[in-house]
Amino acid sequence: MNLRQIEYALAVAETASFTRAAERCHTVQSALSHQIARLEEELGAPLFERSSRRVRLTPAGSAFLPAARQLLHAAQCVRDEVAAASGQVRGNLALGVISALPQLDVVALAAAFQHSHPRVHASIAMGLSEILLVDVLEHRLDVAFVGLWPGETLTDVEALLLAEEPLMAVVAPSHPLAVHPALTLADLAPYPQVDYFAGSRARRQTDEAFAAAGSSRRITFEIGHVELLARLVRQGEAVGFMPTGTTAAYPDLTAIALTDAPRRRVYCVWGRHPTPAAAAFVETVRMHVAGTASPDKA
């Protein structure tokens, strides 16, 4: 077993295709297939079910995947730690971010970080908090910025609290509710609403808040990105919800305080054993947060 074989197998698992995996690994498909066959022979079990239409993991393949990711992560850490010992921060830095993150301009921060560390290759993905957290745990992401609700806990990761803020209702200026400076969740219940997909953390929190208020509601649109929420609210047909800090990015919408609003906590999270590049980026985030919170920066 060698690292190249493990890398090939992970690529097949993540692309569900030998062809796409070969392209991703910059090799020919026959060579990739041969190496995976040798890996399966050594392991004594097939990792993939192959058919003309799709490639799926076998039970053995599903068991192989987490340990394989840890092995590749550890191997990369060895290379990066040796480089860091000689004063070089290098390697890949995979970042994840939720769409509603007003506290930090992750793109600007990552660009400034990469400028200071030119041997680091940074990438940024956007997604829902629950997906980003899994990606950090499984080493697909090095650092992520996520939103959680009071009562939810972070496990098996390190975390830095960036902000805590309540949700606000957002409506179009022409909406009947726009004249009110503050409302309750019960006041919103009769109106059509737009919210995140059912089952997501963000949606679950608002569902629970309405249930606690004894109010039912009607969701007419489900979205996965705050920009889509804003566009739908702008049409004047639905009420949406945004964290307080996010509303400032949409001055054309009317933000309304909610007296019984749930609160969101925003964290920067990373793995227990970060690469030198991830550790350096987290330190950059710490310094940025400390700088923006200082009296001199007020």
C-alpha positions in Angstrom: 0.0 0.0 0.0 1.3 3.5 -0.9 0.1 7.0 -0.7 -0.5 7.3 -4.4 -2.9 4.3 -4.3 -4.8 5.8 -1.4 -5.0 9.2 -3.3 -6.3 7.4 -6.4 -9.0 5.5 -4.4 -10.1 8.7 -2.6 -10.4 10.4 -6.0 -12.6 7.6 -7.3 -14.8 7.7 -4.2 -15.2 11.5 -4.4 -15.9 11.7 -8.1 -17.8 8.4 -8.4 -15.9 7.9 -11.7 -12.6 6.3 -12.7 -12.4 8.6 -15.7 -12.9 11.8 -13.6 -10.5 10.5 -10.9 -7.8 9.9 -13.5 -8.2 13.4 -14.8 -8.1 14.9 -11.3 -4.9 12.9 -10.4 -3.3 13.8 -13.8 -2.8 10.2 -14.9 -4.3 7.8 -17.4 -7.3 5.7 -16.4 -5.6 2.4 -17.0 -2.7 3.3 -14.6 -5.2 4.4 -11.9 -7.3 1.3 -12.3 -4.2 -0.9 -12.0 -3.1 0.8 -8.8 -6.5 0.5 -7.2 -6.7 -3.2 -8.2 -3.3 -3.7 -6.4 -4.6 -1.8 -3.4 -7.8 -4.0 -3.3 -5.7 -7.1 -3.6 -3.5 -6.1 -0.7 -6.5 -5.2 1.4 -8.3 -8.4 0.5 -11.5 -6.8 -0.4 -13.0 -4.8 -3.3 -13.5 -1.1 -2.5 -15.8 -0.3 -5.4 -18.8 -1.8 -7.2 -18.2 -1.1 -10.9 -20.8 -1.0 -13.5 -21.2 0.7 -16.9 -23.2 3.5 -15.4 -21.8 4.2 -12.0 -19.1 3.5 -9.4 -20.2 2.9 -5.8 -18.4 2.2 -2.6 -18.6 -1.3 -1.1 -19.0 -1.7 2.6 -15.2 -2.2 2.7 -14.8 0.9 0.7 -16.9 2.9 3.2 -14.8 1.6 6.0 -11.6 2.5 4.1 -12.5 6.1 3.4 -12.1 7.8 6.8 -8.8 6.1 7.6 -7.5 6.9 4.1 -8.3 10.6 4.5 -6.5 10.6 7.8 -3.4 8.9 6.3 -3.2 11.5 3.5 -3.8 14.3 5.9 -1.0 13.0 8.2 1.4 12.6 5.2 0.7 16.2 4.1 1.3 17.4 7.7 4.7 15.7 7.8 5.8 17.5 4.6 4.4 20.8 5.8 5.8 20.5 9.3 9.3 19.8 7.9 9.0 22.9 5.7 7.7 25.0 8.6 10.7 24.0 10.7 12.9 25.7 8.1 10.7 28.8 8.1 8.5 28.0 5.2 4.7 27.9 5.5 3.4 26.1 2.4 0.9 23.6 1.2 -2.9 23.8 0.6 -5.4 25.7 2.6 -9.0 24.7 2.1 -11.5 27.1 3.6 -15.3 26.8 4.0 -17.8 29.6 4.7 -21.5 30.0 5.1 -23.2 32.5 2.9 -24.4 34.8 5.7 -21.1 35.8 7.3 -20.9 39.6 7.8 -18.4 39.5 10.7 -15.5 38.7 8.4 -14.6 39.1 4.8 -13.1 35.7 4.3 -12.2 36.3 0.7 -10.2 39.5 1.5 -8.6 37.8 4.5 -7.6 34.7 2.5 -6.2 36.9 -0.3 -4.1 38.9 2.2 -2.9 35.7 3.9 -1.9 34.2 0.6 0.0 37.4 -0.3 2.0 37.0 2.9 2.4 33.3 2.4 2.9 32.9 -1.4 3.7 29.2 -1.1 0.2 28.4 0.3 -2.5 27.6 -2.3 -5.9 28.6 -0.9 -9.3 27.6 -2.0 -12.7 28.7 -0.7 -16.0 26.7 -0.7 -19.4 27.9 0.4 -22.0 25.6 2.0 -24.3 25.0 5.0 -22.8 24.8 8.5 -23.6 21.1 9.0 -21.8 20.2 5.7 -18.8 22.4 6.4 -18.4 20.8 9.9 -18.3 17.3 8.5 -15.8 18.4 5.9 -13.5 19.8 8.6 -13.8 16.5 10.6 -13.0 14.5 7.4 -10.1 16.7 6.4 -11.7 18.0 3.2 -11.5 21.5 4.7 -8.8 22.9 7.0 -10.8 25.8 8.4 -14.5 26.7 8.2 -16.7 29.5 9.3 -20.1 28.2 10.6 -23.2 29.4 12.4 -24.7 27.5 15.4 -27.5 28.1 17.7 -27.3 28.3 21.6 -27.6 24.7 22.8 -25.7 23.2 19.9 -22.2 22.0 20.7 -19.0 21.6 18.7 -17.2 18.3 19.1 -13.9 17.0 17.9 -12.8 20.4 16.5 -11.2 23.6 17.8 -13.3 26.8 17.7 -13.0 30.5 18.0 -16.3 32.4 18.7 -16.6 35.4 16.3 -20.0 36.8 17.2 -23.4 36.2 18.7 -26.4 37.9 17.2 -30.2 37.6 17.0 -32.2 37.0 13.8 -34.2 39.8 12.3 -37.1 39.6 9.9 -36.5 41.2 6.5 -39.2 42.4 4.1 -39.5 44.5 1.0 -40.1 48.2 1.8 -43.6 47.8 0.2 -44.5 44.9 2.5 -47.4 45.6 5.0 -45.0 44.7 7.9 -42.4 47.2 6.9 -43.9 50.0 9.0 -43.3 48.1 12.2 -40.0 48.7 14.2 -40.4 45.5 16.1 -42.6 42.3 15.9 -43.0 38.9 17.4 -42.8 35.6 15.6 -46.5 35.3 16.0 -47.0 38.5 14.1 -45.1 37.0 11.1 -47.0 33.6 11.1 -49.9 34.7 8.8 -47.5 35.8 6.0 -45.7 33.6 3.4 -42.1 33.1 4.3 -38.8 32.1 2.7 -36.3 30.0 4.7 -33.4 27.5 4.3 -34.0 23.9 3.3 -35.9 21.7 5.7 -33.5 19.7 7.9 -30.7 22.3 7.8 -29.5 23.8 11.0 -30.7 27.3 10.1 -34.2 26.0 9.2 -34.4 23.8 12.2 -33.7 26.8 14.5 -36.5 29.0 13.1 -38.9 26.0 13.0 -38.2 25.4 16.7 -38.6 29.1 17.5 -42.0 29.3 15.9 -43.1 26.1 17.6 -41.9 27.5 21.0 -44.0 30.6 20.3 -47.0 28.4 19.6 -47.3 29.6 16.0 -47.5 27.7 12.7 -46.2 29.2 9.5 -46.2 28.7 5.7 -42.9 28.4 3.9 -43.4 29.2 0.2 -39.7 29.1 -0.8 -36.7 27.1 0.4 -33.2 28.3 -0.4 -29.6 27.4 0.4 -28.0 30.8 0.1 -28.6 34.2 1.7 -28.4 36.0 -1.7 -31.4 33.9 -3.0 -33.3 34.7 0.2 -32.7 38.5 -0.4 -33.8 38.3 -4.0 -37.0 36.5 -3.1 -37.8 38.9 -0.3 -37.2 41.8 -2.7 -40.1 40.6 -4.8 -42.4 41.6 -1.9 -44.1 38.2 -1.6 -42.4 36.7 1.4 -40.8 37.4 4.8 -37.2 36.2 5.4 -34.8 36.0 8.3 -31.2 37.2 8.5 -28.7 37.6 11.4 -28.5 41.2 12.5 -25.1 41.8 11.0 -26.1 40.4 7.6 -29.0 42.8 7.2 -26.5 45.7 6.7 -25.4 44.2 3.4 -29.0 44.6 2.1 -29.9 48.2 2.7 -32.7 48.0 0.1 -34.6 45.6 2.4 -36.4 46.6 5.6 -35.0 44.8 8.7 -37.4 44.4 11.6 -36.4 43.5 15.2 -38.0 40.4 16.7 -38.7 40.4 20.4 -38.5 36.6 20.7 -35.9 36.0 18.0 -33.5 33.1 18.2 -29.8 33.9 18.4 -26.9 32.7 16.2 -23.3 32.1 17.2 -20.7 32.3 14.5 -17.5 30.3 14.9 -14.2 29.8 13.1 -13.5 26.0 13.4 -10.5 23.8 12.5 -9.2 20.3 13.2 -7.4 19.2 16.3 -4.2 18.7 14.3 -4.0 21.6 11.8 -1.4 21.9 9.1 1.1 24.8 9.5 -0.9 26.7 6.8 -4.1 26.2 8.7 -2.6 27.1 12.0 -1.1 30.3 10.5 -4.4 31.2 9.0 -6.2 30.7 12.3 -3.7 33.0 13.9 -4.4 35.6 11.2 -8.1 35.3 12.1 -7.4 35.7 15.8 -5.3 38.8 15.2 -8.0 40.3 12.9 -10.8 39.6 15.5 -8.6 41.1 18.3 -7.9 44.1 16.1 -11.5 44.9 15.2 -12.5 44.4 18.8 -9.9 46.8 20.3 -10.9 50.3 21.4 -8.4 51.9 19.0 -10.3 50.3 16.1 -13.7 51.5 17.3 
